[in-house]
Amino acid sequence: MWFDNLNIPGRKKPLKIYHRIVYFFILALTFVLALSFLMVFFFSKQLILNESQSTMIRFNDYVINTIDENMPLLLSYPGRERLEVISEKLYPFFKDNSQIAYQLSDNEGNVYQSSEILTDLLVADDLEKYHFRLFEFSFDDEQKQNQTISVNSLRYNQTDYYYLGSYYVLEDGDIIYIQIVKNLHDSYVFMTTLFVLMVSISIVGLIAIIIIGIYGTKHTLKPLIKISETARNITENNLNTRIAETGNKDELDQLIISLNQMIQKLESAFNNQKRFVSDASHELRIPLTVIKGYIDILSDWGKNDPQLCNESIDAIRDEIGGMSKMVEDLLLITRIENNYFNEDFRVLDLSVVLEKVYSQCLMIDPDHDYRLETCGAAFVRGNEGLLIQAIRGLIDNSRKYTPEGGTITLIGTVHDEETTEITIRDSGCGIPENELERIKERFYRISRDRSRDTGGTGLGLSIIDSIVTIHHGQLVIQSELGKGTSASILLKKH
């Protein structure tokens, strides 16, 4: 509409396909990047935290194994010195891990701490709010393999920690209480760094995707832009223009090939239309000129001359009859090409159709020798009336150009499981080889002298060809001058 060209503020204009593709892929890839980022980040986070828990459990096992292995040595020391002995044994493992701190205590009130922070951190009153037991797991020879050790988490002074508490009963009845704490600061610093790094990579990747997407989409759609420009410039006056192929043998090339074929068909249709209008005008001009001439004769001399008047009336009647026949033929071609008769298609046996036409020929034309060569089970799908009209048209052409006593043969042949052929062969005068390519054109006559003798409008073979075309068949004409003509209708077997 005219108002689509108005630049109204706030009116949304439809996006071009180029923009739609770019926006779609940017949104899709952004979603994929975000989803991948979240999955990788949370997986990495869980992996790091699980590794921290595993480290604490391994350290706890190491403490228990150290106590187990040094049991005789510990029992030889008084209770107040046992915790120092254990800590000395743990030092080689503990010195390389600054994020783990532990506290050992016994039932006599002795305490050993590996870090001063544990004094403020491991306070029973502060830990009660986390609802976990301070010493949840016990270890002895019978139960050690049957316990599942879990790690609790707590927060102190804006810092997160993992906590694990257990105890071990010595052979003399004393109990060693073990409390292990791991600072998660380094883990969260690593996760924060990983988060920032992944966000930065995602932003850079998204920018790269946008740039590559814009360039790639422009490059990919460049043939479409050329197609649009070429199609915009094609008019009825330059239908010989063709769109250049990309050479990639892809879907765009297939589209270009299809468009070129469509343009070629349009060019052929326009040329046929122009030729048809020119030929029709020429064919109608002659009878109209004749009619006008006889009317002038009647007007000037025929009023008082009955013989001249009758001759003029008969000539005008003949010309009008020829014009009526031409118009009827043109209407029939139009109806056939517009699929007017498609609803009347049904399965037919061509051998029966040929026998019917053969019997009619014997009755109406005794001047020629008609022969029938056919086989059974030649089934096709089509309109019986149109097929009979096509066969009669070919026979009529053979009758016109075959001298009296000549032979006209009707042949029905089944070549294979898919093709059935109807052939009308005569022994007439034949058609010059250089005329065979044009005899199907509308209003085309091989010779004006022959047309004057035999009559007709030059539309017969064009009608037959249209009938064969809507039956998805092919009309093939072969001829040799002086030896006769063979016209074949090839149809698909039903």
N, C-alpha and C positions, 0 to 999 in steps of 0.2 A: 504494500500500500504506500501512498505518497507520504504518509506521516512517519514511515520507517526511516526516511532520510533526514528527518528533523533532528537537530541536536538538542534534545530537551534535557536540561539538568536533572540528574537523579534517575533518569530512565536507564534501566539495565539493558545493555546490548548483549546479544548472544555471543558467547566465546567462540573463537575460531578453533578449528580442530587441532591446530598446532598448539594453542594454549591449553586446550583440554587435555591433550596427551601429556604435555609437560607437567601440568598440575597434578594429573592423576599419578604419574610415576613418582613425582616428588613426594606426594602424600603416602603412596604405597611404600616407597623405600624408607621414608622417615619412620613409618610405623614399624617396618621390619627392623630398622636400626635400633629404635627404642626398645622393641621387644627383645632383641638379641642382647642389647646392653643390660637390660634388667635381669635377664636370665643368667648372663655371665657374671654380673656383679653379685647377685644373691647366691649363686652357686659358689663363687669364690669366697664370699663371706662365710657361708656355711662350712666350706672346706677348711678355712683358716681357724674358725672357732672349734671345729671338730678336732683339728690337729692340736690345738691348745689343750683341750680336754684329754686327748690321748697322752700328751706330754705329762700332764699331772698324774694320770693313772700309772704311767710308766715310772714316774718318780716315786709314787706311793709304793708300787711293787718293789722298787729298788730299796726303799727304806725297810720294808718288811723282810726282803731277802737278806739285807745287811744284818738285821737283828737276828734272823734265823741262823746265818752262817757264823755269827760271832756270839752265839748263845753261851758257850762255856766261858769265854772271856768276860762277858757281861756279868755272869753270875759270880765271877771271882772279885768283882768290884762292889763296894757298898752302893746303896741306892742313889746317894747324892752325886756319884761320879759316873753313873752309867750313861746319862744323857750326853756328857762330854765325850765319852768314848764313841758313842753312836755318831755324833756330829763330826768327829775326826774321820770316821770311816766314810761319811757321806760327802766330805769336802771335795774329793776329786770329781764327783759327778756334779756337785752343786756350783763349783767355781766358774763353770763355763755357761751358766744360765742365770743371768742377773735378774730375769723377770720372775723367777720363782723364789719364794721365801717360805720357810717352814718353822713350826714351833713344836717342840717336844716337851711333854710333861708327864709326871708320874703320879701315883696315888699318894705320895708323901708330900706333894706340893712343890717339888722341884720343877723348874721351867728352864728351857733353853730356846732362845729365839735367834734365827739367822739374820733378822733385820729388825731395826728399831720400830718400823712402821707397824709391826704386828702388835705392839703394845696398845696402840689406839684402835687398830682394826679388829682384833679378835677379842672384843668385849661382849660377854654373853648377853648383856642387856640390849646392846645395839643389834646383835644378830637375831634376836627373837622375832623382830618384825619381818624377817625373811622366811619364817616358818620352816626352817630345816634344823635337824639335830646337829649338834656340834661334833659328835662322834658317832657316826651312823653305822660304820662298818667295823666288824671285829674279825680278827685273823687268828687262827690256830691251825693245827695240822689237819683237823677234820673238816672245817668249814671254809678253808681258804679257796678251794676250787669251786665252791657252790654259790658264791656271791657275785652279784652284778653291781659293779661300782659305778655310781653316778656322780656327776660334778654339779655343784650348785653355783649360782651366780649372785653377786652382791655389788652394791655401789657405795663408795665412800669418797667424800670430797671430790665429787665430779668425775671420779675414775671408776671404771668397771673392773671387777676382779672375779676370778673363778676360785671356788673354795671346795676343798675335799677334806673330810674328817674321818679318822678311823682309829682303832686301838688294837694293841697286841698284848696278849697275856703271856708273861714269861713262865718258865717252869717252876719258879719258886712262888708264883702267885702275884708277883708285882705286875702292874699294868703300865704300858708305855702308850700315851695318847699322842697321836700324830695329827697335826693340822697343817695343810699345805695351801698356799695362796699364790695365785699367778696374776700378775698385773697385765691387763689387756690393752694397755696404752699403745704399745708398739703395733699390736694387731690392728687397732682402730686407725692408727696413723697410716699403716699400710693400706687399709681399706679406703681411707679418705683419699690417699694418693692415687690408688687404683681408680676410684670414682672420678676424680678430677681428670686423670689421664684418659679414661674411657669417654668422658663427656667431651674433652678436647678432640679426641680422635673422631668421635661421632659428628661434631660440628664441622671439622675439616672434611670428613667423608661426605657429609650432607652438601657442603659447598661444592665439593668436587662432583657430586652426583648432579647438582643443579646445572653446573657449567657443562658437564658432559651430556646431560639430558637435553639441554637447550641446543647444543651443537649437533648432537646425534639426531634429534628430532628434526631440526632444520634440514640436515643432510638427507635424512630418510624421506622426508616429505617433499623434498625438492622436485622429484618427478611429478608428484600430485599437483604442485603449484604450476609446473609446466603444462600438465594436462588441463588444469583449470583455465590457464591463459589461452592455450590453443583452442579449447572448446568454446571459450568466450569469443574468439575471433573468427570461428567458423560460421559462415552464412551460406545461404543458398547459392551465392555467386562464387564461392571458393571451396566447394566440397571436395576438391582434390587434395586439400591439405591433410597431412598425416602426422600423428604424434610420434616423435622419435623414441625408440625403445632404449631402456637403460642398459641392456646387455647382461643383466644379472640373472635372468631366467627365474625370477621370483614372482610373487603374487602381483606386484606392480606391473611387471612385464606382461603377465596374463591379462591384467586389466587394460593395459595399453593396446594389446593385440585385439581384445574384444571391442574396445572403443574404435580402433581403426577398421575392424570388420563392420561395425555398425555404421561408421561414416561411409564406408564403401557401399554398403547396402542402401544408405540414404542417397548417395550420389547416383547409384544405379536407378533407384526409384524415381528421383527427380528427373534424370535423363529420360527414363521410360515415360514419365508423365509428360515431359515436354514433347517427346516424339509422338506420344499418343495424341496429345492435343493437336499437334501439327498435322498428323496423319488423318485424324478424325475431321479436322477442319477441311483438309483437302478432299477427303472422300465425300463430305457433305456438300462442299462447294459445287461439285460437278452436277449432282442431281438437282440442286437448287437452281443452278444456272439453266439447266435443261427445262425445269418447270417454269422458270421465269420467261424463257424464250417461247415456250408454247403458249403461255398466257398472253404474251405480246402478240403472237400470231393470231390467237383467238380474238384478241381485242381489235386488231387491225383488219384482218381478212376473214376470220372464221365465222363471223356472225351470219353471213349469208351463204356459206359453203358447208353443207352438212357433212360431206366426206372429210374435209379438213378438220371440222370440229370433232368428229368422232376419232380421227387419228390422234389429234392433240389430247383428247380426254384419255384415250388408251395409253398414250405415252406418259402422261402425268400420273396415271394410276400405277403404271409399272415403276416409275421412279419413286413414288411414295411407298409402294410395296417394298422396294429395295431399301429405302431409308428405314422403314419400320423393322425390317429384318435386321438391319445393322444395329438399331437401338436395342432390339430384343437380345441380340448376341452380346452387346456391351453390358446390358443389365445382368445377363446370365453369368458373364465373367466376374462381374462385381459380386454377385451373390456367392459364387463358388469361392472366390478369394476371401470373402468375409465369413467363411465357414457356415453358410446358411443351411447347407444340407447335412451337416455332421450328425444331427440327431437321428437321421434315418439310416445310419450305418448298421449293418447286421452281417452275419456269416453267410457267404454265398458260395455256390459251387460253379466255378467258371465254365466247366464243361457243359452244364445245363444252360448257362447264359449263351454260350457260343452256339449250341444246338438251336436255341430259340431264334437267334439272329440269322443263322444259316437257313432255317425254314422260311423266314420272312423274305430273305434275299431271293430264294428260288421262286417265290410267288410274284414279287414285284419287278424282277429284272431277269427276263428270260434270254436276254441278248448276250449274257456272259456265262462262262462255265465256272460255277462255284463248287469248291471242294472243301471238305471238313476233315481235319486231322486233329483229334483231341484224345485226351486220356481222362480217366476218372479221378475223383478225390483231389480236385484242384481247388481247395477251399481258401478263400480270402475274406477279409472283413471290409465291407464297403457299401456304397449306395448303388443298388441295382440299376435304377433309372439312369444315373449319371454314367455308369460303366457301359451300359447298353448304348447310350448316346455317343460315348467316345468311340466304341467299336463301329457303330454305324457311320460316324464321321470319317473314320479311316477307310471303311468300305466305300463310302460315297466318293472319296477322293480317288480311290483305285478305279471305281466305275467310270468316273469322268475322263480319266487319262488312259484308260485301257480300251483299245478298239473292240468292236463287236466280235464275239467269238473268242476273245481272250480269256485267260484263266485268272481267277481270283481265289486264293486259298486262305482258309481260316485255320489257324494252328493254335492249339493249347498244349503247353509243355510245362511239366514240373521238373525243374532242374535239380533241386536238392530239397532238404527239409525246410528251407526258408524262402526260396524264390520260385514264383510262378510266372510264366511268360505267355502273353497273347500276341500272336503275330498275324498281320494281314499282308499277304504277299501277292503281287500282281505281275502281269507280263506286259505292262504299259510302256509308255514312252520314256519313263524315268525322269530323274531330276539332275541337272548339271551339278557337278561336285562342288563348285564354288558357291552354289546357292543353298546347300544343306544347312549351313550354320544359321541362316536367317529365316528359314521357312516358318519357324515358330513365332516370329514377331507379329504383332498385330498389324493388320492392313497390308502385310507384305505379300506381294504376288510375284511369282517367278517371271511371268511374262504377261504384259497387258493384253497381248493378242490372245493368249490362252485364257485369260480371265474373261475376256469379252465373249469367247466361245462357250465357256463352261459356266459363267455366272459366278456368284459368290461375292463376299465382302472382304475376304482376306483374313477373317477371324476364326475360321474353322479349326486349324491346327492350334491356334492360341487357346481356344476353348478346350480342346482335347488335352493340351499340356496342363492347363489349370486343373482339369478333372483328375489327371494322373497325379499331380502334385499333392492335392488334398488327400489322396489315398496313400501318400508317402511312397509313391512309385517313381518310375522314370520312363520317359518316352524316348525311344531310340529309333532313328530313321536312317536307313541305308538304301542307297540307290545307285544305279549305273545307267547312264544315258543310253536309251535304246533297248535296254534289257529288263526294265521293270524296277519296282520299288518294294522294299520290305520295311514295314512300320511295326515296331514291337513295344508292348506295354509290359514293363517288369514290375511285379507287385510282390510284397512280402506274403508268404503263405501263412494262413491262420492256423 
